[in-house]
Structure formats: C-alpha cells, structure tokens
Amino acid sequence: MMFTRVAAYAGAVALAAGMLAGCSSPSSEIAAGAAAPMQESVVAVADHAAAGDDAAALKALDDLQRQLDEAIAAGEVSAQRAMEIQASIDLVRADLNVPAEAPAPTAPVDDSDDDSGDDSGDSGSGNSGNGNSGKDNPGKGKGKGGDD
C-alpha cells in the first residue's frame, strides 16, 4: 500500500508540474482561466494522496477530469495539451485504484501429528507405548547381569 500511495502522490506531483510548466509560458496551450482551477484540483489530488486518503484523491481527480472536459469543449486547451493532461490523469487514477496489498500469508500449519485423523494407513509397527513396567525386568542398567 505504501508503494501505491507514493506512486499516486508522485504522479499527482508530476501532473501538477506539467500543468504549471504549460501554463507559465507565453505561448500557453491552455487558457489561464481554465488552468487555475485545474491546478487547484491537482494540488488537492497530491495532498490527499500524500495523506493516504485515496477516496478524497479520487474525488479531486474526478473534479479535474470534469474541468478538463469542460476546457476541451470550450476550446480553452489544445488537443496536444489535453492529451498530455488526460494521460497524467489516467496514470494517477490507475495508481489510486490499485487495491490495498493483502497481508503476507502466514506459514502453513503442519498438522500431520494430529491424532484426530484416520490412521488406517498406519502399519502398526513401532512402539505401542507399553514401555517397561519395572517388574522382574530391570532393563539394561545395574543388576542386568553384565559388567557391573
């Protein structure tokens, strides 16, 4: 999630920088009256993305999209500049729409020692748990008749 937030913020900042650069030159491809509200929306997108509020960033991006559509319809932005802004909007939107990363999966639990399952595959060999009761059989230690 952190990477997505950073990417969205970086995209919004790049969008803002591009819009500011395009509006500051004397041969601007976007009318100043259209550029100012779009710049405010871009700043809002960047602020919300930086704060981790993706929903608010998307709403501000929707506002920017509406403003761009209106500027295109009114002839206040050149076709080339509109395509550049639209590409930036699409990039930022894609970054903001990436779902949150799922938490890392935990290691699988090995329950093969579980006694609650079917033991039909057990051949029965091995220790049955009867052990040495200690009666008349002292085992391998003292009193076994060896080298004591």
MDTraj code that builds the backbone (N, CA, C; nanometers):
import mdtraj as md
import numpy as np

residues = "MET MET PHE THR ARG VAL ALA ALA TYR ALA GLY ALA VAL ALA LEU ALA ALA GLY MET LEU ALA GLY CYS SER SER PRO SER SER GLU ILE ALA ALA GLY ALA ALA ALA PRO MET GLN GLU SER VAL VAL ALA VAL ALA ASP HIS ALA ALA ALA GLY ASP ASP ALA ALA ALA LEU LYS ALA LEU ASP ASP LEU GLN ARG GLN LEU ASP GLU ALA ILE ALA ALA GLY GLU VAL SER ALA GLN ARG ALA MET GLU ILE GLN ALA SER ILE ASP LEU VAL ARG ALA ASP LEU ASN VAL PRO ALA GLU ALA PRO ALA PRO THR ALA PRO VAL ASP ASP SER ASP ASP ASP SER GLY ASP ASP SER GLY ASP SER GLY SER GLY ASN SER GLY ASN GLY ASN SER GLY LYS ASP ASN PRO GLY LYS GLY LYS GLY LYS GLY GLY ASP ASP".split()
xyz = np.array([
    [0.0814, -0.1189, 0.0000],
    [0.0000, 0.0000, 0.0000],
    [0.0859, 0.1254, 0.0000],
    [0.1953, 0.1207, 0.0745],
    [0.2795, 0.2381, 0.0809],
    [0.3330, 0.2730, -0.0572],
    [0.3749, 0.1727, -0.1361],
    [0.4276, 0.1992, -0.2691],
    [0.3207, 0.2633, -0.3561],
    [0.1991, 0.2157, -0.3489],
    [0.0902, 0.2706, -0.4292],
    [0.0649, 0.4161, -0.3923],
    [0.0653, 0.4463, -0.2650],
    [0.0416, 0.5834, -0.2201],
    [0.1527, 0.6744, -0.2707],
    [0.2753, 0.6275, -0.2628],
    [0.3880, 0.7077, -0.3105],
    [0.3779, 0.7279, -0.4608],
    [0.3417, 0.6225, -0.5333],
    [0.3290, 0.6334, -0.6788],
    [0.2181, 0.7307, -0.7164],
    [0.1064, 0.7247, -0.6470],
    [-0.0042, 0.8158, -0.6753],
    [0.0358, 0.9594, -0.6451],
    [0.1046, 0.9785, -0.5349],
    [0.1497, 1.1124, -0.4988],
    [0.2494, 1.1642, -0.6023],
    [0.3429, 1.0793, -0.6418],
    [0.4426, 1.1196, -0.7415],
    [0.3751, 1.1535, -0.8742],
    [0.2760, 1.0743, -0.9116],
    [0.2031, 1.1023, -1.0349],
    [0.1289, 1.2344, -1.0280],
    [0.0689, 1.2611, -0.9138],
    [-0.0042, 1.3868, -0.8974],
    [0.0912, 1.5061, -0.9000],
    [0.2068, 1.4906, -0.8392],
    [0.3060, 1.5989, -0.8417],
    [0.3555, 1.6212, -0.9843],
    [0.3789, 1.5119, -1.0567],
    [0.4228, 1.5251, -1.1965],
    [0.3153, 1.5942, -1.2799],
    [0.1902, 1.5592, -1.2546],
    [0.0791, 1.6231, -1.3248],
    [0.0773, 1.7728, -1.2945],
    [0.0959, 1.8072, -1.1682],
    [0.0963, 1.9486, -1.1292],
    [0.2121, 2.0224, -1.1952],
    [0.3294, 1.9614, -1.1932],
    [0.4461, 2.0258, -1.2535],
    [0.4255, 2.0465, -1.4031],
    [0.3678, 1.9483, -1.4681],
    [0.3422, 1.9605, -1.6116],
    [0.2413, 2.0693, -1.6419],
    [0.1395, 2.0773, -1.5613],
    [0.0378, 2.1805, -1.5836],
    [0.0954, 2.3193, -1.5573],
    [0.1741, 2.3310, -1.4521],
    [0.2331, 2.4615, -1.4208],
    [0.3296, 2.5049, -1.5305],
    [0.4082, 2.4107, -1.5797],
    [0.5027, 2.4439, -1.6859],
    [0.4292, 2.4862, -1.8125],
    [0.3207, 2.4185, -1.8426],
    [0.2450, 2.4504, -1.9627],
    [0.1734, 2.5836, -1.9540],
    [0.1412, 2.6260, -1.8352],
    [0.0653, 2.7498, -1.8191],
    [0.1537, 2.8718, -1.8026],
    [0.2781, 2.8509, -1.7721],
    [0.3622, 2.9660, -1.7432],
    [0.4286, 3.0250, -1.8677],
    [0.4307, 2.9503, -1.9745],
    [0.4960, 3.0034, -2.0952],
    [0.4019, 3.0975, -2.1687],
    [0.4580, 3.1956, -2.2420],
    [0.3740, 3.2921, -2.3128],
    [0.2895, 3.2263, -2.4217],
    [0.3376, 3.1210, -2.4838],
    [0.2599, 3.0545, -2.5885],
    [0.1870, 2.9337, -2.5298],
    [0.1151, 2.9570, -2.4225],
    [0.0477, 2.8510, -2.3499],
    [-0.0563, 2.7803, -2.4365],
    [-0.0663, 2.6517, -2.4145],
    [-0.1644, 2.5701, -2.4863],
    [-0.2910, 2.5512, -2.4050],
    [-0.3030, 2.6275, -2.2956],
    [-0.4218, 2.6204, -2.2112],
    [-0.4519, 2.7613, -2.1600],
    [-0.5755, 2.7980, -2.1629],
    [-0.6157, 2.9316, -2.1172],
    [-0.5968, 2.9428, -1.9662],
    [-0.5525, 3.0598, -1.9242],
    [-0.5274, 3.0826, -1.7821],
    [-0.6526, 3.0593, -1.6984],
    [-0.7682, 3.0970, -1.7517],
    [-0.8935, 3.0780, -1.6785],
    [-0.9278, 2.9318, -1.6581],
    [-0.8818, 2.8471, -1.7465],
    [-0.9056, 2.7030, -1.7320],
    [-0.7958, 2.6392, -1.6476],
    [-0.6759, 2.6940, -1.6567],
    [-0.5615, 2.6338, -1.5882],
    [-0.5688, 2.6485, -1.4369],
    [-0.6119, 2.7641, -1.3880],
    [-0.6104, 2.7908, -1.2440],
    [-0.6934, 2.6899, -1.1634],
    [-0.8205, 2.6648, -1.2003],
    [-0.8954, 2.5665, -1.1211],
    [-0.8399, 2.4247, -1.1353],
    [-0.7839, 2.3930, -1.2535],
    [-0.7247, 2.2605, -1.2705],
    [-0.6023, 2.2444, -1.1810],
    [-0.5230, 2.3509, -1.1704],
    [-0.4057, 2.3450, -1.0836],
    [-0.4464, 2.3234, -0.9384],
    [-0.5548, 2.3886, -0.8964],
    [-0.6046, 2.3689, -0.7600],
    [-0.6482, 2.2248, -0.7381],
    [-0.7118, 2.1660, -0.8381],
    [-0.7541, 2.0259, -0.8266],
    [-0.6346, 1.9322, -0.8202],
    [-0.5310, 1.9622, -0.8986],
    [-0.4104, 1.8791, -0.8967],
    [-0.3445, 1.8839, -0.7597],
    [-0.3375, 2.0027, -0.7013],
    [-0.2803, 2.0160, -0.5674],
    [-0.3632, 1.9359, -0.4671],
    [-0.4948, 1.9415, -0.4803],
    [-0.5818, 1.8646, -0.3902],
    [-0.5575, 1.7144, -0.4057],
    [-0.5425, 1.6674, -0.5302],
    [-0.5136, 1.5254, -0.5534],
    [-0.3840, 1.4882, -0.4825],
    [-0.2798, 1.5682, -0.5017],
    [-0.1494, 1.5393, -0.4419],
    [-0.1567, 1.5393, -0.2892],
    [-0.2255, 1.6371, -0.2326],
    [-0.2376, 1.6454, -0.0866],
    [-0.3093, 1.5234, -0.0300],
    [-0.4222, 1.4860, -0.0920],
    [-0.4990, 1.3708, -0.0429],
    [-0.4211, 1.2407, -0.0612],
    [-0.3522, 1.2266, -0.1739],
    [-0.2738, 1.1052, -0.1970],
    [-0.1608, 1.0945, -0.0951],
    [-0.0965, 1.2065, -0.0664],
    [0.0124, 1.2064, 0.0315],
    [-0.0379, 1.1707, 0.1709],
    [-0.1607, 1.2113, 0.2021],
    [-0.2189, 1.1828, 0.3332],
    [-0.2766, 1.0417, 0.3414],
    [-0.2764, 0.9710, 0.2280],
    [-0.3290, 0.8348, 0.2277],
    [-0.4794, 0.8281, 0.2125],
    [-0.5430, 0.9394, 0.1788],
    [-0.6881, 0.9428, 0.1615],
    [-0.7197, 0.9242, 0.0134],
    [-0.7166, 0.7986, -0.0312],
    [-0.7358, 0.7690, -0.1727],
    [-0.8743, 0.8089, -0.2223],
    [-0.9764, 0.7941, -0.1384],
    [-1.1125, 0.8298, -0.1804],
    [-1.1224, 0.9796, -0.2112],
    [-1.0654, 1.0617, -0.1248],
    [-1.0677, 1.2067, -0.1479],
    [-0.9813, 1.2430, -0.2684],
    [-0.8696, 1.1726, -0.2852],
    [-0.7830, 1.1989, -0.4014],
    [-0.8574, 1.1644, -0.5304],
    [-0.9315, 1.0551, -0.5302],
    [-1.0090, 1.0177, -0.6491],
    [-1.1197, 1.1195, -0.6774],
    [-1.1820, 1.1717, -0.5728],
    [-1.2855, 1.2733, -0.5930],
    [-1.2245, 1.3993, -0.6546],
    [-1.1092, 1.4412, -0.6042],
    [-1.0413, 1.5581, -0.6608],
    [-0.9989, 1.5309, -0.8050],
    [-0.9616, 1.4071, -0.8327],
    [-0.9242, 1.3703, -0.9696],
    [-1.0464, 1.3730, -1.0612],
    [-1.1621, 1.3333, -1.0080],
    [-1.2871, 1.3434, -1.0847],
    [-1.3182, 1.4902, -1.1173],
    [-1.2933, 1.5782, -1.0206],
    [-1.3137, 1.7217, -1.0441],
    [-1.2210, 1.7708, -1.1553],
    [-1.0968, 1.7264, -1.1505],
    [-1.0001, 1.7648, -1.2532],
    [-1.0442, 1.7131, -1.3905],
    [-1.0943, 1.5917, -1.3956],
    [-1.1412, 1.5348, -1.5225],
    [-1.2566, 1.6183, -1.5789],
    [-1.3489, 1.6577, -1.4921],
    [-1.4615, 1.7403, -1.5344],
    [-1.4114, 1.8750, -1.5875],
    [-1.3159, 1.9339, -1.5172],
    [-1.2606, 2.0629, -1.5599],
    [-1.1902, 2.0499, -1.6954],
    [-1.1178, 1.9424, -1.7150],
    [-1.0506, 1.9214, -1.8433],
    [-1.1534, 1.9046, -1.9546],
    [-1.2561, 1.8248, -1.9296],
    [-1.3610, 1.8041, -2.0309],
    [-1.4276, 1.9363, -2.0692],
    [-1.4531, 2.0200, -1.9682],
    [-1.5147, 2.1500, -1.9946],
    [-1.4200, 2.2407, -2.0743],
    [-1.2906, 2.2381, -2.0410],
    [-1.1931, 2.3212, -2.1122],
    [-1.1789, 2.2756, -2.2575],
    [-1.1850, 2.1453, -2.2801],
    [-1.1779, 2.0927, -2.4175],
    [-1.3002, 2.1393, -2.4961],
    [-1.4182, 2.1252, -2.4350],
    [-1.5430, 2.1645, -2.5021],
    [-1.5450, 2.3140, -2.5344],
    [-1.4853, 2.3946, -2.4481],
    [-1.4840, 2.5396, -2.4687],
    [-1.3677, 2.5851, -2.5567],
    [-1.2823, 2.4919, -2.5988],
    [-1.1680, 2.5277, -2.6819],
    [-1.0585, 2.6010, -2.6057],
    [-1.0512, 2.5809, -2.4746],
    [-0.9542, 2.6518, -2.3916],
    [-0.8225, 2.5750, -2.3739],
    [-0.8141, 2.4574, -2.4334],
    [-0.6922, 2.3778, -2.4231],
    [-0.6673, 2.3131, -2.5591],
    [-0.5407, 2.3107, -2.6007],
    [-0.5093, 2.2491, -2.7303],
    [-0.5263, 2.0977, -2.7215],
    [-0.5438, 2.0364, -2.8352],
    [-0.5613, 1.8907, -2.8388],
    [-0.4389, 1.8202, -2.7806],
    [-0.3206, 1.8669, -2.8166],
    [-0.1969, 1.8048, -2.7654],
    [-0.1885, 1.8163, -2.6136],
    [-0.2148, 1.9353, -2.5610],
    [-0.2075, 1.9577, -2.4151],
    [-0.3155, 1.8768, -2.3444],
    [-0.4332, 1.8671, -2.4035],
    [-0.5415, 1.7885, -2.3442],
    [-0.5020, 1.6410, -2.3354],
    [-0.4356, 1.5903, -2.4405],
    [-0.3923, 1.4500, -2.4393],
    [-0.2879, 1.4269, -2.3297],
    [-0.1964, 1.5207, -2.3106],
    [-0.0938, 1.5076, -2.2075],
    [-0.1563, 1.5073, -2.0677],
    [-0.2489, 1.5995, -2.0457],
    [-0.3158, 1.6070, -1.9156],
    [-0.3981, 1.4814, -1.8921],
    [-0.4689, 1.4352, -1.9959],
    [-0.5513, 1.3152, -1.9819],
    [-0.4653, 1.1932, -1.9492],
    [-0.3502, 1.1820, -2.0140],
    [-0.2600, 1.0698, -1.9854],
    [-0.2139, 1.0726, -1.8397],
    [-0.1856, 1.1922, -1.7888],
    [-0.1447, 1.2053, -1.6485],
    [-0.2592, 1.1706, -1.5541],
    [-0.3787, 1.2161, -1.5864],
    [-0.4963, 1.1827, -1.5043],
    [-0.5147, 1.0309, -1.5010],
    [-0.5045, 0.9675, -1.6170],
    [-0.5229, 0.8226, -1.6245],
    [-0.4177, 0.7490, -1.5420],
    [-0.2940, 0.7966, -1.5460],
    [-0.1858, 0.7341, -1.4707],
    [-0.2104, 0.7450, -1.3205],
    [-0.2453, 0.8638, -1.2756],
    [-0.2716, 0.8841, -1.1331],
    [-0.3930, 0.8013, -1.0897],
    [-0.4966, 0.7983, -1.1725],
    [-0.6162, 0.7198, -1.1383],
    [-0.5814, 0.5716, -1.1249],
    [-0.4996, 0.5214, -1.2159],
    [-0.4596, 0.3800, -1.2089],
    [-0.3837, 0.3522, -1.0798],
    [-0.2971, 0.4442, -1.0397],
    [-0.2229, 0.4253, -0.9149],
    [-0.3153, 0.4287, -0.7945],
    [-0.4133, 0.5167, -0.7964],
    [-0.5051, 0.5279, -0.6829],
    [-0.6036, 0.4120, -0.6766],
    [-0.6334, 0.3508, -0.7899],
    [-0.7306, 0.2422, -0.7926],
    [-0.6705, 0.1055, -0.7651],
    [-0.5393, 0.0986, -0.7434],
    [-0.4772, -0.0293, -0.7101],
    [-0.5264, -0.0696, -0.5722],
    [-0.5802, -0.1912, -0.5593],
    [-0.6298, -0.2329, -0.4282],
    [-0.5165, -0.2429, -0.3268],
    [-0.5533, -0.2259, -0.2028],
    [-0.4546, -0.2372, -0.0960],
    [-0.3910, -0.3750, -0.1002],
    [-0.2622, -0.3789, -0.0706],
    [-0.1923, -0.5065, -0.0711],
    [-0.2445, -0.5937, 0.0418],
    [-0.2647, -0.7205, 0.0092],
    [-0.3100, -0.8155, 0.1097],
    [-0.1960, -0.8423, 0.2070],
    [-0.2279, -0.8704, 0.3327],
    [-0.1217, -0.9018, 0.4273],
    [-0.0490, -1.0286, 0.3828],
    [0.0776, -1.0360, 0.4191],
    [0.1569, -1.1527, 0.3815],
    [0.0952, -1.2783, 0.4424],
    [0.0893, -1.3847, 0.3642],
    [0.0298, -1.5076, 0.4177],
    [0.1167, -1.5645, 0.5293],
    [0.0514, -1.6276, 0.6244],
    [0.1243, -1.6906, 0.7330],
    [0.1707, -1.8278, 0.6869],
    [0.2706, -1.8807, 0.7543],
    [0.3227, -2.0129, 0.7196],
    [0.2147, -2.1170, 0.7441],
    [0.2045, -2.2161, 0.6553],
    [0.1027, -2.3195, 0.6749],
    [0.1310, -2.3996, 0.8015],
    [0.0263, -2.4412, 0.8662],
    [0.0372, -2.5198, 0.9882],
    [0.0465, -2.6660, 0.9498],
    [0.1486, -2.7341, 1.0011],
    [0.1657, -2.8770, 0.9743],
    [0.0917, -2.9532, 1.0821],
    [-0.0205, -3.0110, 1.0459],
    [-0.0994, -3.0863, 1.1427],
    [-0.0891, -3.2361, 1.1178],
    [0.0226, -3.2812, 1.0605],
    [0.0392, -3.4234, 1.0323],
    [0.0547, -3.5055, 1.1598],
    [0.0876, -3.4414, 1.2734],
    [0.0999, -3.5130, 1.4003],
    [-0.0337, -3.5221, 1.4721],
    [-0.1349, -3.4690, 1.4132],
    [-0.2676, -3.4649, 1.4744],
    [-0.3229, -3.6058, 1.4915],
    [-0.3699, -3.6378, 1.6110],
    [-0.4251, -3.7708, 1.6397],
    [-0.5714, -3.7822, 1.6012],
    [-0.6301, -3.6761, 1.5518],
    [-0.7732, -3.6788, 1.5263],
    [-0.8081, -3.7319, 1.3885],
    [-0.7111, -3.7659, 1.3093],
    [-0.7391, -3.8108, 1.1729],
    [-0.7535, -3.9613, 1.1630],
    [-0.7709, -4.0096, 1.0427],
    [-0.7846, -4.1518, 1.0143],
    [-0.6463, -4.2139, 1.0118],
    [-0.6249, -4.3157, 1.0905],
    [-0.4956, -4.3832, 1.0970],
    [-0.4969, -4.5132, 1.0198],
    [-0.5845, -4.5276, 0.9221],
    [-0.5964, -4.6548, 0.8502],
    [-0.4709, -4.6875, 0.7718],
    [-0.3867, -4.5895, 0.7417],
    [-0.2640, -4.6157, 0.6681],
    [-0.1491, -4.6563, 0.7584],
    [-0.1712, -4.6602, 0.8892],
    [-0.0660, -4.6949, 0.9844],
    [-0.0464, -4.8453, 0.9850],
    [0.0790, -4.8893, 0.9664],
    [0.1065, -5.0334, 0.9610],
    [0.1114, -5.0966, 1.0980],
    [0.1122, -5.0180, 1.2020],
    [0.1115, -5.0739, 1.3364],
    [0.2508, -5.1011, 1.3898],
    [0.3529, -5.0880, 1.3098],
    [0.4876, -5.1111, 1.3609],
    [0.5298, -4.9927, 1.4446],
    [0.6191, -5.0140, 1.5349],
    [0.6658, -4.9074, 1.6209],
    [0.6253, -4.9315, 1.7641],
    [0.6555, -4.8381, 1.8479],
    [0.6283, -4.8504, 1.9898],
    [0.4807, -4.8282, 2.0149],
    [0.4200, -4.9221, 2.0839],
    [0.2785, -4.9079, 2.1149],
    [0.2565, -4.8343, 2.2449],
    [0.3649, -4.7918, 2.3081],
    [0.3518, -4.7126, 2.4293],
    [0.3449, -4.7946, 2.5553],
    [0.3702, -4.9278, 2.5521],
    [0.3588, -5.0098, 2.6725],
    [0.4781, -4.9926, 2.7647],
    [0.5974, -4.9715, 2.7139],
    [0.7155, -4.9420, 2.7947],
    [0.7499, -5.0502, 2.8950],
    [0.8421, -5.0210, 2.9856],
    [0.8897, -5.1133, 3.0875],
    [0.8186, -5.0828, 3.2176],
    [0.7503, -5.1801, 3.2697],
    [0.6778, -5.1587, 3.3953],
    [0.7690, -5.1691, 3.5152],
    [0.8901, -5.2208, 3.4962],
    [0.9857, -5.2300, 3.6053],
    [0.9755, -5.3588, 3.6842],
    [0.8804, -5.4447, 3.6584],
    [0.8621, -5.5687, 3.7327],
    [0.9452, -5.6782, 3.6675],
    [1.0261, -5.7381, 3.7436],
    [1.1052, -5.8529, 3.7027],
    [1.1872, -5.8283, 3.5774],
    [1.2055, -5.7102, 3.5384],
    [1.2848, -5.6791, 3.4210],
    [1.3574, -5.5482, 3.4487],
    [1.4777, -5.5537, 3.5011],
    [1.5473, -5.4327, 3.5391],
    [1.5990, -5.3511, 3.4232],
    [1.5929, -5.3966, 3.3013],
    [1.6394, -5.3216, 3.1866],
    [1.7885, -5.3386, 3.1641],
    [1.8525, -5.2425, 3.1024],
    [1.9927, -5.2546, 3.0626],
    [2.0888, -5.2068, 3.1714],
    [2.0487, -5.1498, 3.2734],
    [2.1401, -5.0927, 3.3728],
    [2.1909, -5.1947, 3.4719],
    [2.2087, -5.1522, 3.5942],
    [2.2594, -5.2346, 3.7012],
    [2.1690, -5.3530, 3.7260],
    [2.2270, -5.4590, 3.7668],
    [2.1528, -5.5781, 3.8027],
    [2.1104, -5.6582, 3.6810],
    [2.1564, -5.6225, 3.5646],
    [2.1182, -5.6950, 3.4422],
    [2.2054, -5.8186, 3.4243],
    [2.3105, -5.8241, 3.4994],
    [2.3977, -5.9407, 3.4882],
    [2.5154, -5.9167, 3.3990],
    [2.5451, -5.7961, 3.3707],
    [2.6573, -5.7641, 3.2835],
    [2.7786, -5.7268, 3.3619],
    [2.8556, -5.6342, 3.3184],
    [2.9798, -5.5886, 3.3790],
    [2.9535, -5.4828, 3.4849],
    [2.8858, -5.5077, 3.5892],
    [2.8514, -5.4088, 3.6895],
    [2.9687, -5.3727, 3.7720],
])
top = md.Topology()
chain = top.add_chain()
for i, resn in enumerate(residues, 1):
    res = top.add_residue(resn, chain, resSeq=i)
    for name in ("N", "CA", "C"):
        top.add_atom(name, md.element.get_by_symbol(name[0]), res)
traj = md.Trajectory(xyz[None], top)
